[in-house]
Amino acid sequence: MVIVNTTSDPTMPDVQATWPTVEIERKTINDSNQYYSIEAMYPVTKDTALNDKFKAFVEDLIAQFKTDTSWVMDPTIGSASEGELLLDITYREERNAVADNYIFSITTYTGGAHGLQVTRTFSFDQYGAPIALTDLFSNADAGLKSVAMFVEGEIIKKKIADTEWIKDGTAPREENYRNFVVGETGVTFIFDPYQAGPYSAGIQNILVPLSVFKSNANTTLF
């Protein structure tokens, strides 16, 4: 049975007026059967289009999870243990003078040795416009190369994996840097397990100070 709950989160009126992306409510979806348990959360803001985007994002993840676990209904291949499979979607909001960031954490277990954790971030300026990776820089190629060089060095220092694994996972490609949190003094890039190191190393959060890419920073943001 699917249950959707709404939790109010009152915010100061002047903040809502300035930042249309600020959360004002939280939606929670609970769905379960004898094999799986789903709990998913997403924010409601004053921006209707953004609300639709968050809702669709979460519903797509739920639909994909159900597709990935449909094998449990097949009696010819056995089934999962009762209540074993899991989808958990949570998020947090981090707002500052530069950006409003939503960081979603998606944890799944669909069988195997362990579950998988994936991050997805969304960032917006004070007017509600999305901030893409390329929006961080005045020169996207040069800016990303500067960031990648710094990130690679920081993760190598941690000695969590062989150098080639780290270099591939932190190479200056957009797909490697799609998850980020924009701050006033820099940008934190998030690397999920297996991207730049093994599962045991966990999620890597690397803060890149503005000074690293200042010559290529987008001056309308920083």
C-alpha positions, 0 to 999 in steps of 0.5 A, a space after each residue: 500500500 502506498 501512503 503519502 504524507 505531508 509535513 509542513 516546514 514554515 519558513 520566514 515570508 521574506 526568505 520565501 519571497 527571495 528564494 522560491 526554491 526554499 522548502 515549505 513542506 515535505 512529502 513522504 511516500 511509504 510503500 511496502 509488500 512482503 518483499 520490499 520496503 520503500 520510504 521516499 521524501 521530496 520537498 515542496 517549494 513555492 515553485 510549481 515547476 520545481 515541485 513537479 520535477 522533484 516529484 517526477 524524480 522520486 517517482 521515477 526512482 521508485 518505478 525503476 526500483 520496482 522494475 529491478 526487483 520484479 524478479 521476486 515475484 517469479 517462483 521459478 528463480 526463488 525469492 528474496 527473504 521477507 522484507 529484505 529489499 529496500 529503497 530509501 530516498 532522503 534529502 537535505 537542503 543547504 542554502 547560503 548567500 550564493 545558492 540553494 542546494 538540495 542533496 538527495 541520498 538514494 540507498 537501494 538494496 536489490 540483492 547481493 553482498 551489500 546495498 548501493 548509495 547514490 547521490 543526486 544534487 540540485 542547485 539554484 540561484 536566489 531567483 530559482 534558476 538551476 545552476 549547472 556545472 558549466 554555470 560555475 565558470 566563466 570558462 567551463 573547460 578551463 574551470 573544470 580542469 582546475 577543479 579536477 586537478 585539485 580534486 584528484 590531488 586531494 583524493 590521492 592523498 587519502 590513499 583509498 584506491 590505486 592512482 589510475 582508479 582515482 584519476 579516471 573517477 576525477 578526470 575533467 569530464 562533466 559526468 564526474 562532477 555532476 553532483 556538487 553543492 555551491 557555497 559562498 567560499 567554494 564548491 563541494 563535489 561529491 563522489 559516490 562509492 566506486 567512482 573514485 575508490 572502492 565501496 569501503 571508502 564510502 562517499 568522498 566530499 571534496 571542498 574546492 575553495 574558490 581560490 582554486 578556480 577564481 580566474 575562471 569563476 562565474 562572477 555572477 555567482 561568486 
